[in-house]
Amino acid sequence: MTSTETTLNSPAPAADRRRWFALAIVMTAAFMDLVDVTIVNIAIPSIQRDAGASFSQIQWITAGYALAFAAGLITGGRLGDIHGRKRLFLVGIGGFTIASALCGFAANPEMLVASRILQGGMAALMVPQVLSIVHATFPAHERGKVFGLFGAVVGLGAVSGPLLGALLTEWNLFGLEWRPIFLINLPVGIAGLILGRRFITESKAPRALKLDLVGVALVTLGLLMLLYPLTRGEELGWPLWGYASMVGALFVFAALVAYEKRKARIDGSPLVELSLFKVKSFAAGIAVQTVFGVALGIFFLVWTLYMQIGLGWSPLRAGLTGVPFSIAVSAAAGMSVQLLVPRFGRKVLQTGALTMAAGVLLYIWESERYGMSIASWQMALPLVVMGAGMGFIVAPLTDAVLSDVPREHAGSASGLINTVQQMGNALGLGLVSVVFFGTMGDRLAPAEVSPAFVNAFQHALGWVAAVMTVIFLLMFALPKRPAQHVEGAEDASSDELTKEPELVS
């Protein structure tokens, strides 16, 4: 099949419909992954009771997915650049669906842990292709609208996971207990596989690249050395080897940078395209994305613990309480990119950071005022304010990070974006042991547990507010306006498109 060039000015109606169908498919896959990350937490008590899993195994059911996901993201992005983003997306979504079936039919905790690790690895092949396919399929002047939709999906997936997990667990469909939280992926994954083959247009880097196996090994080693101690540190009592491993990870990353520079000089096929960091919008956006991941990692975990252990709420009530947050994120994400960013640029993201910080402080005040008797409806206002702030950030931030990235490096850039988000989340989860559990006594009487969790929640949210202030300051390094919103950018994009990657029907 010969390559075809698409113009901005006169897309064929069929091609236009085709790319919007493709967008719906990859967005559904992204939503499936986002939900799967959060849906498991709410079902942990059911898994522990029904499968007889130990505490360590429960840790690995959640941590195994995150570790495999983070370790494979950059590699997954580069494989898409080399072998085709459509091909890797289909491999990823097919493998993710099979791994979900293995999780749902797991005969014992060991099989569940292994299946979750496989699921994370397949997600690492699938997820980087989502932004890459968007970046390679849509012209610059349309990407604002597309990333607005992406931000809405992110917001919806972040909170609907616990709600869906609570419903599926409490309904106990066909007596399957927790298993439907994984089996629900099967029809979605099969539909995505069939429709993706038909509607997604293949794209890859315009010049031949090779997989950097040494780079893969160094990235995987460095991330495991950093994330494994963070994930298991609290359970193991923060042993000395954990700190040594995290320090050692810095040397591994330094070796990676030196090797990738050499690799770029030798054959121009490094795993991590270091030239991306010379693009100011990308480098600044990566920094913001990492710190934002820390804030989210802290908040979502302590929020769940606060409601279910501190206040003693059921999983379903806790899930329903998050609905206003989800709606606010989705609405603000769509509005920010389509209406606000074209007019106000970077100020929208900075407003989002301050708005989210204000919502956090309002939540602290309400939690302190109402104490153990706080109701779900009283949480609605701070959650809506926080959700609006988050929505103003998630979609424009992705747009800002990728706006000046050459399409031939879209896969590598997407992998880096997702990787630093996961690293930020892992750092946030690691800090929970300090800012949340660190404020409690080692031995609490039963009557002291709930008040201790409430006080720890307020203390942890103070840290979240501080992190959001840091994010506000970091955002000054972002471009005032993404490239496609600058006057004349559409013409530049038209010129760029004639040089861009092969799109294979």
PLY file of the C-alpha trace (Angstrom):
ply
format ascii 1.0
element vertex 505
property float x
property float y
property float z
element edge 504
property int vertex1
property int vertex2
end_header
0.00 0.00 0.00
1.42 3.37 -0.95
1.73 6.25 1.47
-0.75 9.07 1.29
-0.55 12.65 2.35
-3.50 14.33 4.02
-4.08 18.05 3.64
-5.60 20.35 6.21
-7.79 22.28 3.85
-9.87 19.59 2.13
-10.10 16.29 3.99
-12.32 13.76 2.25
-15.60 13.24 4.13
-14.95 9.50 4.52
-11.45 10.15 5.85
-12.84 12.78 8.21
-15.39 10.34 9.62
-12.74 7.64 9.78
-10.42 9.64 12.02
-13.22 10.55 14.43
-14.17 6.89 14.68
-10.49 6.15 15.35
-10.48 8.80 18.08
-13.49 7.21 19.78
-11.74 3.83 19.73
-8.44 4.99 21.22
-10.25 7.15 23.80
-12.26 4.11 24.88
-9.02 2.17 25.32
-7.53 5.03 27.36
-10.67 5.11 29.51
-10.45 1.33 30.02
-6.87 1.66 31.28
-7.67 4.63 33.56
-10.61 2.80 35.11
-8.57 -0.38 35.57
-5.91 1.52 37.53
-8.47 2.70 40.11
-11.17 0.02 40.03
-9.08 -2.57 41.91
-8.56 -0.49 45.06
-12.23 -0.43 45.94
-12.49 -4.24 45.62
-9.39 -5.08 47.70
-11.38 -6.23 50.80
-13.48 -8.56 48.61
-10.37 -9.97 46.88
-8.64 -10.51 50.21
-11.67 -12.29 51.68
-12.67 -14.38 48.66
-9.24 -15.32 47.28
-7.47 -15.60 50.62
-4.70 -13.23 49.50
-2.03 -12.19 51.97
-1.21 -8.52 52.61
1.93 -8.82 50.46
-0.07 -10.34 47.60
-2.66 -7.57 47.88
0.17 -5.06 47.59
1.41 -6.75 44.43
-2.04 -6.89 42.85
-1.95 -3.09 42.74
1.81 -2.47 42.61
2.59 -5.12 39.99
0.38 -3.38 37.45
1.91 0.04 38.17
5.49 -1.23 37.99
5.00 -3.11 34.70
3.10 -0.15 33.25
5.68 2.48 34.16
8.67 0.32 33.18
7.31 -0.41 29.70
5.82 2.91 28.63
8.83 4.46 26.90
9.62 1.18 25.16
5.99 0.84 24.06
6.04 4.33 22.59
9.24 3.69 20.65
7.98 0.32 19.34
4.96 2.20 17.96
7.27 4.64 16.18
9.20 1.74 14.63
6.60 -0.91 13.83
3.46 1.21 13.49
1.21 2.77 16.10
-1.93 1.00 14.89
-0.18 -2.38 15.03
1.14 -1.84 18.56
-2.20 -0.46 19.71
-3.97 -3.60 18.49
-1.35 -5.87 20.09
-1.69 -3.92 23.32
-5.48 -3.90 23.49
-5.62 -7.59 22.53
-3.08 -8.51 25.21
-4.81 -6.29 27.76
-8.11 -8.08 27.08
-6.51 -11.52 27.46
-4.78 -10.44 30.69
-8.12 -9.11 32.00
-9.70 -12.52 31.34
-6.82 -14.22 33.20
-7.35 -11.84 36.14
-11.08 -12.52 36.17
-10.64 -16.29 36.10
-7.58 -16.41 38.38
-7.57 -19.63 40.41
-5.37 -18.27 43.20
-3.69 -15.05 44.36
-0.40 -15.95 42.65
-2.14 -16.22 39.27
-3.91 -12.91 39.89
-0.63 -11.14 40.66
1.04 -12.57 37.53
-1.99 -11.62 35.40
-1.95 -8.06 36.75
1.73 -7.71 35.85
0.93 -8.94 32.33
-1.99 -6.50 32.18
0.32 -3.61 33.09
2.82 -4.66 30.43
0.11 -4.77 27.76
-1.19 -1.36 28.87
2.36 -0.05 28.34
2.10 -1.11 24.69
-1.42 0.30 24.24
-1.48 3.61 26.10
1.44 5.48 24.41
-0.16 4.83 21.02
-3.28 6.77 22.05
-1.62 10.19 22.06
0.66 9.17 19.18
-2.29 8.23 16.97
-4.03 11.50 17.86
-0.85 13.48 17.17
-0.28 11.77 13.81
-3.92 11.73 12.68
-5.21 15.21 13.54
-3.82 18.50 12.18
-2.62 21.08 14.68
-5.72 23.29 14.50
-7.96 20.36 15.55
-5.83 19.00 18.37
-7.13 21.51 20.91
-10.64 20.08 20.58
-9.27 16.53 20.66
-7.18 17.09 23.78
-10.22 18.67 25.42
-12.05 15.38 24.86
-9.01 13.51 26.15
-8.99 15.58 29.33
-12.68 14.84 29.86
-11.99 11.11 29.48
-9.12 11.37 32.00
-11.36 13.09 34.53
-14.19 10.64 34.04
-11.91 7.62 34.26
-10.11 8.84 37.39
-13.22 8.82 39.56
-15.63 6.45 37.80
-13.23 3.54 38.45
-13.93 3.41 42.20
-17.65 3.95 41.60
-17.84 1.18 39.01
-15.74 -1.09 41.24
-18.07 -0.46 44.17
-21.18 -1.25 42.11
-19.78 -4.43 40.56
-18.50 -5.68 43.91
-21.72 -4.97 45.83
-23.94 -6.43 43.11
-21.93 -9.71 43.25
-23.04 -10.61 39.71
-23.63 -14.37 39.28
-21.90 -14.92 42.61
-18.56 -13.89 41.08
-17.68 -11.45 43.89
-14.83 -9.18 42.64
-14.20 -10.92 39.30
-16.53 -8.74 37.16
-14.22 -5.73 37.73
-11.81 -7.47 35.32
-14.27 -9.34 33.11
-16.03 -6.08 32.15
-12.95 -5.33 30.01
-13.62 -8.30 27.72
-16.48 -6.94 25.55
-14.89 -3.47 25.46
-11.50 -4.86 24.46
-12.90 -7.18 21.79
-14.94 -4.32 20.26
-11.88 -2.05 20.32
-9.79 -4.72 18.59
-12.33 -5.28 15.80
-13.15 -1.60 15.22
-9.52 -0.52 15.56
-8.47 -2.80 12.71
-11.06 -1.13 10.50
-10.91 2.56 11.38
-7.44 3.42 12.71
-4.96 4.53 10.03
-1.44 3.17 10.40
1.37 5.66 11.07
5.02 5.35 11.99
8.20 7.42 12.08
9.14 8.69 8.58
12.63 7.23 8.79
13.69 3.76 9.87
14.47 3.42 13.57
15.89 0.54 15.61
14.90 -0.61 19.07
17.54 0.43 21.59
17.80 -2.73 23.73
20.44 -1.29 26.06
18.25 1.76 26.58
15.27 -0.51 27.32
17.32 -2.36 29.94
18.57 0.85 31.60
15.11 2.49 31.67
13.49 -0.64 33.09
16.22 -1.12 35.70
16.19 2.53 36.78
12.41 2.69 37.12
12.23 -0.59 39.06
15.01 0.57 41.40
13.06 3.78 42.05
9.46 2.52 42.11
9.81 -0.85 43.86
11.11 0.62 47.16
8.48 3.38 47.00
5.73 0.83 46.46
6.85 -1.61 49.16
8.63 0.77 51.54
5.78 1.29 54.03
5.00 -2.43 54.24
8.66 -3.37 54.78
9.41 -0.60 57.27
11.56 1.49 54.90
14.69 -0.70 54.96
18.12 0.72 54.20
18.39 -1.22 50.93
15.31 0.67 49.70
17.03 4.04 50.10
20.20 2.63 48.51
18.13 1.38 45.57
16.50 4.80 45.02
19.88 6.55 45.15
21.31 3.93 42.79
18.45 4.65 40.37
19.82 8.18 39.91
23.16 6.74 38.73
21.34 4.38 36.36
19.42 7.31 34.86
22.68 9.26 34.53
24.19 6.29 32.68
21.07 6.18 30.48
21.49 9.84 29.49
25.16 9.32 28.62
24.40 6.19 26.60
21.45 7.76 24.76
23.62 10.72 23.70
26.16 8.28 22.30
23.42 6.20 20.65
21.97 9.29 18.96
25.41 10.12 17.49
26.03 6.55 16.27
22.79 5.61 14.51
20.14 8.20 15.43
17.83 5.62 17.10
17.93 6.28 20.85
15.11 4.97 23.03
14.71 8.33 24.78
14.89 11.20 22.32
16.90 13.65 24.44
16.48 16.37 21.81
12.85 16.62 22.98
14.08 18.30 26.16
15.49 21.12 24.04
11.86 21.96 23.22
10.98 24.35 26.05
7.27 23.51 26.08
8.05 19.78 26.35
10.68 20.10 29.10
8.53 22.45 31.19
5.43 20.35 30.64
7.22 17.18 31.75
8.27 18.91 35.00
4.70 20.06 35.67
3.32 16.62 34.77
5.66 14.91 37.26
4.79 17.19 40.18
1.09 17.07 39.30
1.33 13.26 39.46
2.72 13.58 43.00
-0.31 15.66 44.06
-2.77 13.19 42.54
-0.92 10.20 44.02
-1.25 11.64 47.51
-4.83 12.87 47.20
-6.65 9.88 45.71
-5.19 7.36 48.18
-5.72 9.40 51.35
-9.20 10.41 50.15
-10.22 6.76 49.84
-8.74 5.89 53.26
-10.42 8.92 54.83
-13.89 8.00 53.63
-13.79 4.23 54.07
-11.70 3.88 57.22
-11.83 7.31 58.84
-15.55 7.92 58.32
-16.53 4.25 58.01
-18.44 4.69 54.76
-19.27 1.81 52.42
-17.42 1.54 49.08
-20.60 2.51 47.25
-21.15 5.66 49.31
-17.51 6.65 48.89
-17.77 6.10 45.12
-20.98 8.14 44.81
-19.42 10.98 46.80
-16.84 11.40 44.04
-19.42 11.94 41.27
-19.44 15.80 41.56
-15.65 15.76 41.25
-15.80 13.64 38.10
-18.46 15.82 36.47
-16.51 18.99 37.28
-13.26 17.60 35.83
-14.95 16.51 32.61
-16.84 19.78 32.10
-13.85 22.01 32.90
-11.49 19.96 30.70
-13.68 20.35 27.62
-14.32 24.04 28.25
-10.69 24.91 28.99
-9.21 23.74 25.69
-12.05 24.70 23.39
-12.96 28.10 24.85
-10.44 29.38 27.38
-6.94 28.35 26.25
-7.26 29.91 22.75
-8.04 33.22 24.47
-6.01 33.17 27.69
-3.28 30.57 27.04
-1.10 29.55 29.98
-3.17 31.55 32.47
-5.88 28.87 32.25
-3.50 26.21 33.60
-2.24 28.51 36.34
-5.81 29.37 37.29
-6.47 25.62 37.47
-3.57 25.09 39.89
-4.74 27.88 42.20
-8.38 26.74 41.94
-7.44 23.19 42.87
-5.38 24.46 45.80
-8.36 26.55 46.95
-10.63 23.49 46.74
-8.16 21.48 48.83
-8.04 24.19 51.51
-11.86 24.36 51.52
-11.99 20.58 51.98
-9.61 20.82 54.95
-11.80 23.51 56.52
-15.01 21.52 56.06
-13.43 18.32 57.36
-12.25 20.13 60.47
-15.56 21.93 60.98
-17.87 18.93 60.63
-15.49 16.24 61.87
-16.84 12.68 61.91
-20.39 13.84 61.14
-19.56 15.33 57.72
-22.03 14.30 54.99
-21.46 13.55 51.31
-23.38 16.65 50.19
-21.14 18.84 52.37
-18.12 17.56 50.44
-19.69 18.48 47.10
-18.53 22.13 47.03
-14.79 21.51 47.66
-14.87 18.53 45.29
-16.45 20.61 42.51
-13.86 23.37 43.02
-11.02 20.84 43.00
-12.46 19.07 39.96
-12.77 22.32 38.03
-9.15 23.14 38.84
-7.98 19.72 37.73
-10.01 19.97 34.51
-8.35 23.30 33.69
-4.98 21.51 33.91
-5.25 17.98 32.47
-6.31 18.70 28.89
-4.33 21.92 28.20
-1.23 20.42 29.81
-1.15 17.51 27.38
-1.66 19.95 24.53
1.16 22.18 25.79
3.61 19.30 26.22
3.05 17.89 22.71
2.35 21.09 20.78
5.91 21.56 19.46
6.97 17.89 19.33
7.89 16.60 15.83
5.53 13.83 14.79
8.33 11.36 14.17
8.99 11.41 17.93
5.34 11.36 18.99
5.58 7.81 20.36
8.69 8.53 22.41
7.16 11.78 23.73
3.87 10.08 24.64
5.74 7.33 26.45
7.71 9.92 28.43
4.55 11.83 29.36
2.85 8.73 30.70
6.03 7.50 32.39
6.62 10.70 34.35
2.93 10.75 35.32
3.32 7.22 36.73
6.60 8.18 38.42
4.91 11.20 39.97
2.04 9.03 41.20
4.50 6.53 42.69
6.37 9.34 44.44
3.05 10.62 45.78
2.09 7.15 47.02
5.49 6.85 48.68
5.03 10.22 50.38
1.66 9.07 51.78
3.60 7.05 54.35
5.17 10.32 55.53
2.39 12.91 55.20
-0.48 10.57 56.15
0.59 7.48 58.11
3.52 9.35 59.61
1.14 11.59 61.57
-0.50 8.64 63.38
0.73 6.75 66.40
2.02 3.22 65.97
-0.55 1.71 68.29
-4.06 3.12 68.23
-6.98 1.98 70.31
-10.07 1.07 68.21
-11.79 4.29 69.27
-8.77 6.34 68.16
-8.52 4.97 64.60
-11.23 7.04 62.92
-10.22 10.42 64.46
-6.58 9.66 63.61
-7.47 9.04 59.98
-9.49 12.26 59.80
-6.62 14.30 61.26
-4.11 12.62 58.96
-6.35 13.41 55.97
-6.34 17.11 56.85
-2.55 17.08 57.28
-1.98 15.30 53.95
-4.25 17.73 52.11
-2.14 20.58 53.43
0.77 19.03 51.55
-1.36 18.68 48.41
-2.18 22.40 48.56
1.53 23.19 48.90
2.37 21.00 45.87
-0.30 22.77 43.80
1.37 26.10 44.65
4.70 24.71 43.39
2.93 23.62 40.17
1.56 27.15 39.73
5.13 28.51 39.86
6.50 25.83 37.50
3.85 26.75 34.93
5.58 30.08 34.31
8.08 28.04 32.27
5.32 26.85 29.90
4.75 28.77 26.66
2.19 31.57 27.01
0.16 29.90 24.29
0.42 26.43 22.67
1.81 26.64 19.14
-1.45 25.83 17.39
-3.18 28.79 19.06
-0.61 31.29 17.89
-1.63 33.33 14.86
-0.34 31.70 11.70
0.26 28.35 13.36
-2.22 26.63 11.11
-0.23 27.63 8.05
2.92 26.37 9.70
1.14 23.13 10.48
0.16 22.77 6.84
3.79 23.07 5.80
4.82 20.65 8.51
2.28 18.05 7.41
3.89 17.67 3.97
7.05 16.47 5.73
5.27 14.22 8.13
5.00 10.52 8.68
3.84 7.84 6.45
0.15 7.13 6.90
-0.61 3.67 5.56
-4.24 2.82 4.80
0 1
1 2
2 3
3 4
4 5
5 6
6 7
7 8
8 9
9 10
10 11
11 12
12 13
13 14
14 15
15 16
16 17
17 18
18 19
19 20
20 21
21 22
22 23
23 24
24 25
25 26
26 27
27 28
28 29
29 30
30 31
31 32
32 33
33 34
34 35
35 36
36 37
37 38
38 39
39 40
40 41
41 42
42 43
43 44
44 45
45 46
46 47
47 48
48 49
49 50
50 51
51 52
52 53
53 54
54 55
55 56
56 57
57 58
58 59
59 60
60 61
61 62
62 63
63 64
64 65
65 66
66 67
67 68
68 69
69 70
70 71
71 72
72 73
73 74
74 75
75 76
76 77
77 78
78 79
79 80
80 81
81 82
82 83
83 84
84 85
85 86
86 87
87 88
88 89
89 90
90 91
91 92
92 93
93 94
94 95
95 96
96 97
97 98
98 99
99 100
100 101
101 102
102 103
103 104
104 105
105 106
106 107
107 108
108 109
109 110
110 111
111 112
112 113
113 114
114 115
115 116
116 117
117 118
118 119
119 120
120 121
121 122
122 123
123 124
124 125
125 126
126 127
127 128
128 129
129 130
130 131
131 132
132 133
133 134
134 135
135 136
136 137
137 138
138 139
139 140
140 141
141 142
142 143
143 144
144 145
145 146
146 147
147 148
148 149
149 150
150 151
151 152
152 153
153 154
154 155
155 156
156 157
157 158
158 159
159 160
160 161
161 162
162 163
163 164
164 165
165 166
166 167
167 168
168 169
169 170
170 171
171 172
172 173
173 174
174 175
175 176
176 177
177 178
178 179
179 180
180 181
181 182
182 183
183 184
184 185
185 186
186 187
187 188
188 189
189 190
190 191
191 192
192 193
193 194
194 195
195 196
196 197
197 198
198 199
199 200
200 201
201 202
202 203
203 204
204 205
205 206
206 207
207 208
208 209
209 210
210 211
211 212
212 213
213 214
214 215
215 216
216 217
217 218
218 219
219 220
220 221
221 222
222 223
223 224
224 225
225 226
226 227
227 228
228 229
229 230
230 231
231 232
232 233
233 234
234 235
235 236
236 237
237 238
238 239
239 240
240 241
241 242
242 243
243 244
244 245
245 246
246 247
247 248
248 249
249 250
250 251
251 252
252 253
253 254
254 255
255 256
256 257
257 258
258 259
259 260
260 261
261 262
262 263
263 264
264 265
265 266
266 267
267 268
268 269
269 270
270 271
271 272
272 273
273 274
274 275
275 276
276 277
277 278
278 279
279 280
280 281
281 282
282 283
283 284
284 285
285 286
286 287
287 288
288 289
289 290
290 291
291 292
292 293
293 294
294 295
295 296
296 297
297 298
298 299
299 300
300 301
301 302
302 303
303 304
304 305
305 306
306 307
307 308
308 309
309 310
310 311
311 312
312 313
313 314
314 315
315 316
316 317
317 318
318 319
319 320
320 321
321 322
322 323
323 324
324 325
325 326
326 327
327 328
328 329
329 330
330 331
331 332
332 333
333 334
334 335
335 336
336 337
337 338
338 339
339 340
340 341
341 342
342 343
343 344
344 345
345 346
346 347
347 348
348 349
349 350
350 351
351 352
352 353
353 354
354 355
355 356
356 357
357 358
358 359
359 360
360 361
361 362
362 363
363 364
364 365
365 366
366 367
367 368
368 369
369 370
370 371
371 372
372 373
373 374
374 375
375 376
376 377
377 378
378 379
379 380
380 381
381 382
382 383
383 384
384 385
385 386
386 387
387 388
388 389
389 390
390 391
391 392
392 393
393 394
394 395
395 396
396 397
397 398
398 399
399 400
400 401
401 402
402 403
403 404
404 405
405 406
406 407
407 408
408 409
409 410
410 411
411 412
412 413
413 414
414 415
415 416
416 417
417 418
418 419
419 420
420 421
421 422
422 423
423 424
424 425
425 426
426 427
427 428
428 429
429 430
430 431
431 432
432 433
433 434
434 435
435 436
436 437
437 438
438 439
439 440
440 441
441 442
442 443
443 444
444 445
445 446
446 447
447 448
448 449
449 450
450 451
451 452
452 453
453 454
454 455
455 456
456 457
457 458
458 459
459 460
460 461
461 462
462 463
463 464
464 465
465 466
466 467
467 468
468 469
469 470
470 471
471 472
472 473
473 474
474 475
475 476
476 477
477 478
478 479
479 480
480 481
481 482
482 483
483 484
484 485
485 486
486 487
487 488
488 489
489 490
490 491
491 492
492 493
493 494
494 495
495 496
496 497
497 498
498 499
499 500
500 501
501 502
502 503
503 504
